[in-house]
Amino acid sequence: MNPIKKIQGDKVIWIIVLMLSLFSIAVVYSSVAQIAFRYRGGNTAYYLVKHTLIIGFGFVLMYLTHKVRYTYFSRLSQIGVWAAAPLLLYTLLRGVSAGEAPRWLEIPGTGLTFQTSDFAKLALIIYVARILAVKQGEFNEFKTVFIYLLLPIGIICGLIFPANFSTAALLFFVCFLLMFIGKVPMKYLLSILGGGIVFIGLLALLIAKFPDAVPRGQTWKSRIESFASGSAEENYQAEQAKIAIGTSGIIGKGPGGSTQRGFLPQASSDFVFAILIEEYGLAAGGLIVLLYLILFFRGIRIAQNSEKVFGTLMVFGLCFSLVFQAMVNMGVAVNLFPVTGQPLPFISMGGTSIWFTSITIGIILSVSRHVGKDAPAGEEGEKGGVFAAA
């Protein structure tokens, strides 16, 4: 039996993920030269094999996940979102640090680390989609909004925030957007938005007056100030990324031809997009942007055609989160945003982050498998997409 016939769901998404993964293998093999000389005596093949195996297992996870009926993730998210909170807390207290930020837990015996915020982000988006679907029409009281939405969102984002401001901000924005689409009353949304603005303002004031009072506050302040100043000396990584892009041309320097990979500290992760353009050209960079935009378009199409509100909200939240993260990463590479530390989905070198991205795509594909097949009844919401009903 042909195993290809067992692959279901949106075929365009499968092709996009495959293309991004092939780009990833090629560019990571080239960009890890500095890391390889530092830790492996110049053995870049080690990272090539490791990264390829991680991507391969990611496809296995994607395949297995897309075979699961997506409604099962509704109940699993209830467990996941509350399991995420103690994991995040433990990470803050005992996690593996990168610089000043404890973000990872070690997986014993594997040599891999597990970024708990990846799990928390996935669980929270699905949980918010579930609550918005199950409790449609019950958000007339702020108490309901607070208990079922703001409390879990605040706990998860608040625990991510000290070590990873950008991830917490991105996750909060995605949840806020889901609440808007899920028809939470505008007066409550405006109150939440106002509260968020006040919080950021007070935090900025606290960091400005008492830099040591907020963990990593000085780091955030220096990044923003460096970005605003435009100084080449203070924006070392951004300047090296701009050199890589500016010297690439339309077709690039060719595979392995990057010169800036030796100067960029995060060449295989945060700034992998700059190395990709340097070696494969502006045309390849434009293709990558187009692939993410097509992925978002296909996700929106699946969300619109889902028979259940839960499927609609979940696909939109997951797809928007993934593509928005990609746009932020690419924006940092071209110096549109301050350095955030967000990886480029399916392209940056990683471990469990690639697996969680694969699971995310698998869930989206699971919804696409059931488009037009679901019955309207059930706790996941009545027939008719939220986009159409809003």
DRENDO-1510 file (C-alpha; in Angstrom, 1 decimal, always signed):
<recs>
REC; n; res; u; v; w
REC; 1; MET; +0.0; +0.0; +0.0 .
REC; 2; ASN; +1.3; +3.5; -0.9 .
REC; 3; PRO; +1.9; +5.4; +2.4 .
REC; 4; ILE; +1.4; +8.7; +0.5 .
REC; 5; LYS; -2.3; +7.8; +0.2 .
REC; 6; LYS; -2.6; +7.7; +4.0 .
REC; 7; ILE; -1.6; +11.4; +4.2 .
REC; 8; GLN; -4.7; +13.4; +4.5 .
REC; 9; GLY; -5.6; +17.0; +5.1 .
REC; 10; ASP; -4.6; +20.1; +3.1 .
REC; 11; LYS; -2.0; +19.0; +0.6 .
REC; 12; VAL; -0.7; +22.6; +0.0 .
REC; 13; ILE; +0.2; +22.8; +3.7 .
REC; 14; TRP; +2.1; +19.6; +3.5 .
REC; 15; ILE; +4.1; +20.9; +0.5 .
REC; 16; ILE; +4.8; +24.2; +2.2 .
REC; 17; VAL; +6.1; +22.5; +5.3 .
REC; 18; LEU; +8.3; +20.2; +3.2 .
REC; 19; MET; +9.7; +23.1; +1.3 .
REC; 20; LEU; +10.5; +25.1; +4.4 .
REC; 21; SER; +12.2; +22.0; +6.0 .
REC; 22; LEU; +14.4; +21.4; +2.9 .
REC; 23; PHE; +15.5; +25.1; +3.1 .
REC; 24; SER; +16.1; +24.6; +6.8 .
REC; 25; ILE; +18.4; +21.6; +6.3 .
REC; 26; ALA; +20.4; +23.4; +3.7 .
REC; 27; VAL; +20.9; +26.7; +5.5 .
REC; 28; VAL; +21.4; +25.2; +8.9 .
REC; 29; TYR; +24.2; +23.0; +7.6 .
REC; 30; SER; +26.0; +26.1; +6.4 .
REC; 31; SER; +25.2; +28.4; +9.3 .
REC; 32; VAL; +26.4; +26.1; +12.1 .
REC; 33; ALA; +30.0; +26.5; +11.1 .
REC; 34; GLN; +30.9; +28.8; +14.0 .
REC; 35; ILE; +29.1; +26.5; +16.5 .
REC; 36; ALA; +30.7; +23.4; +15.0 .
REC; 37; PHE; +34.3; +24.8; +15.4 .
REC; 38; ARG; +33.5; +25.9; +18.9 .
REC; 39; TYR; +32.0; +22.7; +20.3 .
REC; 40; ARG; +32.6; +19.9; +17.7 .
REC; 41; GLY; +36.1; +20.6; +16.3 .
REC; 42; GLY; +34.5; +21.8; +13.0 .
REC; 43; ASN; +32.3; +18.8; +12.5 .
REC; 44; THR; +29.3; +20.4; +10.8 .
REC; 45; ALA; +28.0; +16.9; +9.8 .
REC; 46; TYR; +27.0; +16.3; +13.4 .
REC; 47; TYR; +24.6; +19.2; +13.3 .
REC; 48; LEU; +23.4; +18.3; +9.9 .
REC; 49; VAL; +22.5; +14.7; +10.9 .
REC; 50; LYS; +21.0; +15.9; +14.2 .
REC; 51; HIS; +18.9; +18.6; +12.6 .
REC; 52; THR; +17.7; +16.3; +9.8 .
REC; 53; LEU; +16.6; +13.6; +12.4 .
REC; 54; ILE; +14.8; +16.2; +14.4 .
REC; 55; ILE; +12.9; +17.4; +11.3 .
REC; 56; GLY; +12.2; +13.8; +10.3 .
REC; 57; PHE; +10.7; +13.1; +13.7 .
REC; 58; GLY; +8.8; +16.3; +13.4 .
REC; 59; PHE; +7.1; +14.9; +10.3 .
REC; 60; VAL; +6.2; +11.8; +12.2 .
REC; 61; LEU; +4.6; +13.8; +14.9 .
REC; 62; MET; +2.8; +15.9; +12.3 .
REC; 63; TYR; +1.5; +12.7; +10.6 .
REC; 64; LEU; +0.4; +11.1; +13.9 .
REC; 65; THR; -1.3; +14.3; +15.1 .
REC; 66; HIS; -3.2; +14.9; +11.9 .
REC; 67; LYS; -4.7; +11.4; +12.3 .
REC; 68; VAL; -6.3; +12.4; +15.6 .
REC; 69; ARG; -9.8; +13.9; +15.5 .
REC; 70; TYR; -9.2; +17.5; +16.4 .
REC; 71; THR; -12.1; +17.7; +18.9 .
REC; 72; TYR; -10.0; +15.5; +21.2 .
REC; 73; PHE; -7.7; +18.5; +21.7 .
REC; 74; SER; -10.5; +20.5; +23.2 .
REC; 75; ARG; -10.5; +18.4; +26.4 .
REC; 76; LEU; -6.7; +17.8; +26.4 .
REC; 77; SER; -6.2; +21.6; +26.5 .
REC; 78; GLN; -7.9; +21.7; +29.9 .
REC; 79; ILE; -5.3; +19.4; +31.3 .
REC; 80; GLY; -2.5; +21.0; +29.3 .
REC; 81; VAL; -3.1; +24.6; +30.3 .
REC; 82; TRP; -3.0; +23.8; +34.0 .
REC; 83; ALA; +0.0; +21.4; +33.6 .
REC; 84; ALA; +1.8; +24.3; +31.9 .
REC; 85; ALA; +1.6; +26.6; +34.9 .
REC; 86; PRO; +3.8; +24.5; +37.3 .
REC; 87; LEU; +6.1; +23.6; +34.4 .
REC; 88; LEU; +6.7; +27.3; +33.7 .
REC; 89; LEU; +7.2; +28.0; +37.4 .
REC; 90; TYR; +9.7; +25.2; +37.8 .
REC; 91; THR; +11.5; +26.5; +34.7 .
REC; 92; LEU; +11.8; +29.9; +36.2 .
REC; 93; LEU; +13.2; +28.5; +39.5 .
REC; 94; ARG; +15.3; +25.6; +38.2 .
REC; 95; GLY; +15.5; +25.8; +34.4 .
REC; 96; VAL; +18.5; +25.9; +32.1 .
REC; 97; SER; +19.4; +29.5; +31.4 .
REC; 98; ALA; +20.6; +31.2; +28.2 .
REC; 99; GLY; +22.3; +34.3; +29.5 .
REC; 100; GLU; +20.0; +35.7; +32.2 .
REC; 101; ALA; +16.8; +33.8; +31.0 .
REC; 102; PRO; +15.9; +30.4; +32.4 .
REC; 103; ARG; +13.7; +29.0; +29.5 .
REC; 104; TRP; +14.5; +25.3; +29.2 .
REC; 105; LEU; +14.2; +22.1; +31.1 .
REC; 106; GLU; +16.6; +19.2; +30.3 .
REC; 107; ILE; +15.2; +16.0; +29.0 .
REC; 108; PRO; +17.2; +13.3; +30.9 .
REC; 109; GLY; +19.3; +11.0; +28.7 .
REC; 110; THR; +18.6; +12.8; +25.4 .
REC; 111; GLY; +20.9; +15.7; +25.3 .
REC; 112; LEU; +17.9; +17.8; +24.4 .
REC; 113; THR; +16.2; +20.7; +26.2 .
REC; 114; PHE; +12.5; +21.4; +26.4 .
REC; 115; GLN; +11.3; +25.0; +26.2 .
REC; 116; THR; +8.2; +24.9; +28.4 .
REC; 117; SER; +6.8; +28.1; +26.8 .
REC; 118; ASP; +6.3; +26.2; +23.5 .
REC; 119; PHE; +4.0; +23.7; +25.3 .
REC; 120; ALA; +2.3; +26.4; +27.2 .
REC; 121; LYS; +1.6; +28.5; +24.1 .
REC; 122; LEU; +0.1; +25.6; +22.3 .
REC; 123; ALA; -2.1; +24.5; +25.2 .
REC; 124; LEU; -3.3; +28.1; +26.0 .
REC; 125; ILE; -4.4; +28.9; +22.4 .
REC; 126; ILE; -6.4; +25.7; +22.2 .
REC; 127; TYR; -7.9; +26.2; +25.6 .
REC; 128; VAL; -9.0; +29.8; +24.8 .
REC; 129; ALA; -10.5; +28.5; +21.5 .
REC; 130; ARG; -12.4; +25.8; +23.6 .
REC; 131; ILE; -13.8; +28.3; +26.1 .
REC; 132; LEU; -14.9; +30.8; +23.5 .
REC; 133; ALA; -16.7; +27.9; +21.6 .
REC; 134; VAL; -18.3; +26.3; +24.7 .
REC; 135; LYS; -19.4; +29.5; +26.4 .
REC; 136; GLN; -20.8; +31.4; +23.4 .
REC; 137; GLY; -23.2; +34.0; +24.6 .
REC; 138; GLU; -22.1; +33.8; +28.2 .
REC; 139; PHE; -19.6; +36.6; +28.3 .
REC; 140; ASN; -22.1; +39.4; +29.2 .
REC; 141; GLU; -20.6; +39.5; +32.7 .
REC; 142; PHE; -17.0; +40.4; +33.3 .
REC; 143; LYS; -16.8; +37.8; +36.0 .
REC; 144; THR; -17.2; +35.0; +33.4 .
REC; 145; VAL; -14.6; +36.6; +31.2 .
REC; 146; PHE; -12.1; +37.0; +34.1 .
REC; 147; ILE; -12.5; +33.5; +35.5 .
REC; 148; TYR; -12.5; +31.5; +32.2 .
REC; 149; LEU; -10.3; +33.7; +30.0 .
REC; 150; LEU; -8.3; +36.4; +31.7 .
REC; 151; LEU; -7.1; +34.3; +34.7 .
REC; 152; PRO; -5.5; +31.4; +32.7 .
REC; 153; ILE; -4.2; +33.9; +30.1 .
REC; 154; GLY; -2.7; +36.1; +32.8 .
REC; 155; ILE; -1.2; +33.1; +34.7 .
REC; 156; ILE; +0.5; +31.6; +31.6 .
REC; 157; CYS; +1.7; +34.8; +30.1 .
REC; 158; GLY; +2.8; +36.1; +33.5 .
REC; 159; LEU; +4.9; +33.0; +34.0 .
REC; 160; ILE; +6.5; +33.2; +30.5 .
REC; 161; PHE; +7.0; +37.0; +30.8 .
REC; 162; PRO; +10.1; +37.2; +33.1 .
REC; 163; ALA; +12.3; +34.9; +30.9 .
REC; 164; ASN; +10.8; +35.6; +27.5 .
REC; 165; PHE; +9.0; +38.9; +27.1 .
REC; 166; SER; +8.5; +38.6; +23.3 .
REC; 167; THR; +6.8; +35.2; +23.6 .
REC; 168; ALA; +4.5; +36.4; +26.4 .
REC; 169; ALA; +3.5; +39.5; +24.4 .
REC; 170; LEU; +2.9; +37.5; +21.2 .
REC; 171; LEU; +0.8; +34.9; +23.0 .
REC; 172; PHE; -1.2; +37.6; +24.8 .
REC; 173; PHE; -1.9; +39.3; +21.5 .
REC; 174; VAL; -3.0; +36.1; +19.9 .
REC; 175; CYS; -5.4; +35.4; +22.8 .
REC; 176; PHE; -6.7; +38.9; +22.6 .
REC; 177; LEU; -7.4; +38.5; +18.9 .
REC; 178; LEU; -9.2; +35.3; +19.6 .
REC; 179; MET; -11.4; +37.0; +22.2 .
REC; 180; PHE; -12.3; +39.6; +19.6 .
REC; 181; ILE; -13.2; +37.1; +17.0 .
REC; 182; GLY; -15.0; +35.0; +19.6 .
REC; 183; LYS; -17.3; +38.0; +20.3 .
REC; 184; VAL; -16.3; +38.9; +23.8 .
REC; 185; PRO; -18.0; +42.3; +24.4 .
REC; 186; MET; -16.0; +45.2; +23.1 .
REC; 187; LYS; -16.3; +47.0; +26.5 .
REC; 188; TYR; -14.4; +44.2; +28.2 .
REC; 189; LEU; -11.8; +44.0; +25.4 .
REC; 190; LEU; -11.2; +47.8; +25.6 .
REC; 191; SER; -10.7; +47.4; +29.4 .
REC; 192; ILE; -8.2; +44.6; +28.9 .
REC; 193; LEU; -6.4; +46.6; +26.3 .
REC; 194; GLY; -6.3; +49.7; +28.5 .
REC; 195; GLY; -5.0; +47.6; +31.4 .
REC; 196; GLY; -2.3; +46.2; +29.2 .
REC; 197; ILE; -1.2; +49.6; +28.1 .
REC; 198; VAL; -1.1; +50.8; +31.7 .
REC; 199; PHE; +0.9; +47.7; +32.7 .
REC; 200; ILE; +3.5; +48.3; +30.0 .
REC; 201; GLY; +3.7; +52.0; +30.9 .
REC; 202; LEU; +4.3; +51.3; +34.6 .
REC; 203; LEU; +6.8; +48.5; +33.7 .
REC; 204; ALA; +8.8; +50.9; +31.5 .
REC; 205; LEU; +8.8; +53.5; +34.2 .
REC; 206; LEU; +9.9; +51.0; +36.8 .
REC; 207; ILE; +12.8; +49.8; +34.5 .
REC; 208; ALA; +13.8; +53.4; +33.8 .
REC; 209; LYS; +13.9; +54.4; +37.4 .
REC; 210; PHE; +15.0; +51.1; +39.0 .
REC; 211; PRO; +16.7; +48.9; +36.4 .
REC; 212; ASP; +17.7; +46.2; +38.8 .
REC; 213; ALA; +14.2; +45.8; +40.2 .
REC; 214; VAL; +12.9; +43.9; +37.2 .
REC; 215; PRO; +14.7; +40.7; +36.1 .
REC; 216; ARG; +16.1; +41.2; +32.6 .
REC; 217; GLY; +14.7; +44.7; +32.6 .
REC; 218; GLN; +18.1; +46.2; +31.7 .
REC; 219; THR; +18.3; +43.8; +28.8 .
REC; 220; TRP; +14.9; +44.9; +27.4 .
REC; 221; LYS; +15.8; +48.5; +27.9 .
REC; 222; SER; +19.2; +48.2; +26.2 .
REC; 223; ARG; +17.7; +46.4; +23.2 .
REC; 224; ILE; +15.1; +49.0; +22.6 .
REC; 225; GLU; +17.5; +51.9; +23.1 .
REC; 226; SER; +20.0; +50.3; +20.7 .
REC; 227; PHE; +17.3; +49.8; +18.1 .
REC; 228; ALA; +16.1; +53.3; +18.5 .
REC; 229; SER; +19.6; +54.8; +18.3 .
REC; 230; GLY; +20.5; +53.0; +15.1 .
REC; 231; SER; +24.1; +52.8; +16.2 .
REC; 232; ALA; +26.1; +50.2; +14.3 .
REC; 233; GLU; +28.2; +49.5; +17.3 .
REC; 234; GLU; +25.2; +48.9; +19.6 .
REC; 235; ASN; +23.2; +47.0; +17.0 .
REC; 236; TYR; +26.0; +44.5; +16.1 .
REC; 237; GLN; +23.8; +41.5; +15.2 .
REC; 238; ALA; +21.4; +43.6; +13.2 .
REC; 239; GLU; +24.3; +45.3; +11.3 .
REC; 240; GLN; +25.8; +41.9; +10.5 .
REC; 241; ALA; +22.4; +40.7; +9.3 .
REC; 242; LYS; +22.0; +43.7; +7.1 .
REC; 243; ILE; +25.4; +43.2; +5.6 .
REC; 244; ALA; +24.5; +39.5; +4.8 .
REC; 245; ILE; +21.3; +40.6; +3.1 .
REC; 246; GLY; +22.8; +43.7; +1.4 .
REC; 247; THR; +25.6; +41.6; -0.2 .
REC; 248; SER; +23.4; +38.8; -1.4 .
REC; 249; GLY; +22.0; +40.0; -4.7 .
REC; 250; ILE; +19.0; +38.3; -6.4 .
REC; 251; ILE; +20.5; +34.7; -6.5 .
REC; 252; GLY; +22.8; +34.9; -3.5 .
REC; 253; LYS; +26.4; +33.7; -3.0 .
REC; 254; GLY; +25.5; +30.1; -3.3 .
REC; 255; PRO; +25.2; +27.2; -0.8 .
REC; 256; GLY; +27.9; +27.5; +1.8 .
REC; 257; GLY; +29.0; +30.9; +0.5 .
REC; 258; SER; +28.0; +33.0; +3.5 .
REC; 259; THR; +30.6; +35.2; +5.0 .
REC; 260; GLN; +28.5; +36.7; +7.8 .
REC; 261; ARG; +27.8; +33.3; +9.4 .
REC; 262; GLY; +31.2; +33.8; +11.1 .
REC; 263; PHE; +30.1; +37.0; +12.7 .
REC; 264; LEU; +26.5; +36.5; +13.6 .
REC; 265; PRO; +26.2; +34.8; +17.1 .
REC; 266; GLN; +22.8; +33.4; +16.3 .
REC; 267; ALA; +23.3; +32.5; +12.6 .
REC; 268; SER; +21.5; +29.2; +12.8 .
REC; 269; SER; +18.5; +30.4; +14.9 .
REC; 270; ASP; +17.4; +34.0; +15.4 .
REC; 271; PHE; +19.2; +35.3; +12.3 .
REC; 272; VAL; +18.9; +32.3; +10.0 .
REC; 273; PHE; +16.8; +34.3; +7.6 .
REC; 274; ALA; +19.7; +36.7; +6.9 .
REC; 275; ILE; +22.0; +33.7; +6.2 .
REC; 276; LEU; +19.4; +32.2; +3.9 .
REC; 277; ILE; +19.1; +35.4; +1.9 .
REC; 278; GLU; +22.9; +35.8; +1.7 .
REC; 279; GLU; +23.4; +32.3; +0.3 .
REC; 280; TYR; +20.2; +31.9; -1.8 .
REC; 281; GLY; +19.4; +35.4; -2.7 .
REC; 282; LEU; +16.6; +37.9; -2.3 .
REC; 283; ALA; +14.5; +35.7; -4.6 .
REC; 284; ALA; +14.7; +32.9; -2.1 .
REC; 285; GLY; +13.9; +35.3; +0.7 .
REC; 286; GLY; +10.8; +36.4; -1.2 .
REC; 287; LEU; +9.8; +32.8; -1.7 .
REC; 288; ILE; +10.0; +32.1; +2.0 .
REC; 289; VAL; +7.8; +35.1; +2.8 .
REC; 290; LEU; +5.3; +33.9; +0.1 .
REC; 291; LEU; +5.2; +30.4; +1.6 .
REC; 292; TYR; +4.3; +31.7; +5.0 .
REC; 293; LEU; +1.6; +33.9; +3.5 .
REC; 294; ILE; +0.2; +31.0; +1.6 .
REC; 295; LEU; +0.2; +28.9; +4.8 .
REC; 296; PHE; -1.7; +31.7; +6.5 .
REC; 297; PHE; -4.2; +31.9; +3.6 .
REC; 298; ARG; -4.8; +28.1; +3.7 .
REC; 299; GLY; -5.2; +28.2; +7.5 .
REC; 300; ILE; -7.9; +31.0; +7.2 .
REC; 301; ARG; -9.6; +29.0; +4.5 .
REC; 302; ILE; -9.7; +25.9; +6.7 .
REC; 303; ALA; -11.0; +28.0; +9.6 .
REC; 304; GLN; -13.8; +29.5; +7.5 .
REC; 305; ASN; -14.9; +26.1; +6.3 .
REC; 306; SER; -14.8; +24.4; +9.7 .
REC; 307; GLU; -18.2; +23.2; +10.9 .
REC; 308; LYS; -17.5; +23.9; +14.5 .
REC; 309; VAL; -16.6; +27.2; +16.2 .
REC; 310; PHE; -13.9; +25.4; +18.1 .
REC; 311; GLY; -12.2; +24.3; +14.9 .
REC; 312; THR; -12.4; +27.7; +13.4 .
REC; 313; LEU; -11.0; +29.5; +16.5 .
REC; 314; MET; -8.3; +26.9; +17.1 .
REC; 315; VAL; -7.0; +26.9; +13.5 .
REC; 316; PHE; -7.0; +30.7; +13.3 .
REC; 317; GLY; -5.1; +31.1; +16.6 .
REC; 318; LEU; -2.5; +28.4; +15.8 .
REC; 319; CYS; -1.9; +29.5; +12.3 .
REC; 320; PHE; -1.8; +33.2; +13.1 .
REC; 321; SER; +0.6; +32.6; +16.0 .
REC; 322; LEU; +3.0; +30.6; +13.8 .
REC; 323; VAL; +3.0; +33.0; +10.8 .
REC; 324; PHE; +3.1; +36.1; +13.0 .
REC; 325; GLN; +6.2; +34.6; +14.8 .
REC; 326; ALA; +7.8; +34.1; +11.4 .
REC; 327; MET; +7.1; +37.7; +10.4 .
REC; 328; VAL; +8.6; +39.0; +13.6 .
REC; 329; ASN; +11.7; +36.9; +13.1 .
REC; 330; MET; +12.1; +38.1; +9.5 .
REC; 331; GLY; +11.4; +41.7; +10.6 .
REC; 332; VAL; +14.2; +41.4; +13.2 .
REC; 333; ALA; +16.6; +40.1; +10.5 .
REC; 334; VAL; +15.9; +43.2; +8.3 .
REC; 335; ASN; +16.1; +45.5; +11.3 .
REC; 336; LEU; +12.4; +46.4; +11.4 .
REC; 337; PHE; +12.1; +45.3; +15.0 .
REC; 338; PRO; +14.4; +45.1; +18.0 .
REC; 339; VAL; +16.0; +41.7; +18.7 .
REC; 340; THR; +13.4; +39.4; +20.2 .
REC; 341; GLY; +14.8; +35.9; +20.2 .
REC; 342; GLN; +11.9; +34.4; +18.3 .
REC; 343; PRO; +13.0; +31.5; +16.0 .
REC; 344; LEU; +11.9; +31.1; +12.4 .
REC; 345; PRO; +9.3; +28.3; +12.4 .
REC; 346; PHE; +10.6; +25.2; +10.5 .
REC; 347; ILE; +13.8; +26.9; +9.4 .
REC; 348; SER; +15.7; +27.8; +12.5 .
REC; 349; MET; +17.8; +25.1; +14.1 .
REC; 350; GLY; +16.0; +23.7; +17.1 .
REC; 351; GLY; +14.9; +20.6; +19.0 .
REC; 352; THR; +11.6; +20.4; +20.7 .
REC; 353; SER; +10.5; +23.8; +19.3 .
REC; 354; ILE; +10.4; +22.1; +15.8 .
REC; 355; TRP; +8.4; +19.3; +17.3 .
REC; 356; PHE; +5.8; +21.6; +18.8 .
REC; 357; THR; +5.6; +23.5; +15.5 .
REC; 358; SER; +5.0; +20.1; +13.8 .
REC; 359; ILE; +2.3; +19.3; +16.3 .
REC; 360; THR; +0.7; +22.7; +15.6 .
REC; 361; ILE; +0.6; +22.0; +11.9 .
REC; 362; GLY; -0.7; +18.5; +12.5 .
REC; 363; ILE; -3.7; +19.9; +14.5 .
REC; 364; ILE; -4.4; +22.3; +11.7 .
REC; 365; LEU; -4.3; +19.4; +9.2 .
REC; 366; SER; -6.6; +17.4; +11.5 .
REC; 367; VAL; -9.2; +20.2; +11.2 .
REC; 368; SER; -8.8; +20.3; +7.4 .
REC; 369; ARG; -9.5; +16.5; +7.3 .
REC; 370; HIS; -12.9; +17.0; +8.8 .
REC; 371; VAL; -14.0; +20.1; +6.8 .
REC; 372; GLY; -17.6; +19.5; +5.7 .
REC; 373; LYS; -17.8; +16.2; +7.6 .
REC; 374; ASP; -18.7; +17.4; +11.2 .
REC; 375; ALA; -22.1; +17.3; +12.7 .
REC; 376; PRO; -23.2; +20.7; +14.0 .
REC; 377; ALA; -24.0; +19.5; +17.5 .
REC; 378; GLY; -21.5; +19.2; +20.4 .
REC; 379; GLU; -19.8; +21.3; +23.0 .
REC; 380; GLU; -17.3; +22.6; +20.5 .
REC; 381; GLY; -19.8; +25.1; +19.1 .
REC; 382; GLU; -22.7; +25.2; +16.6 .
REC; 383; LYS; -22.4; +24.9; +12.9 .
REC; 384; GLY; -21.1; +28.0; +11.1 .
REC; 385; GLY; -17.7; +29.5; +11.3 .
REC; 386; VAL; -17.1; +32.4; +13.7 .
REC; 387; PHE; -15.9; +34.6; +10.7 .
REC; 388; ALA; -19.3; +34.1; +9.1 .
REC; 389; ALA; -21.2; +34.6; +12.3 .
REC; 390; ALA; -19.4; +37.7; +13.5 .
</recs>
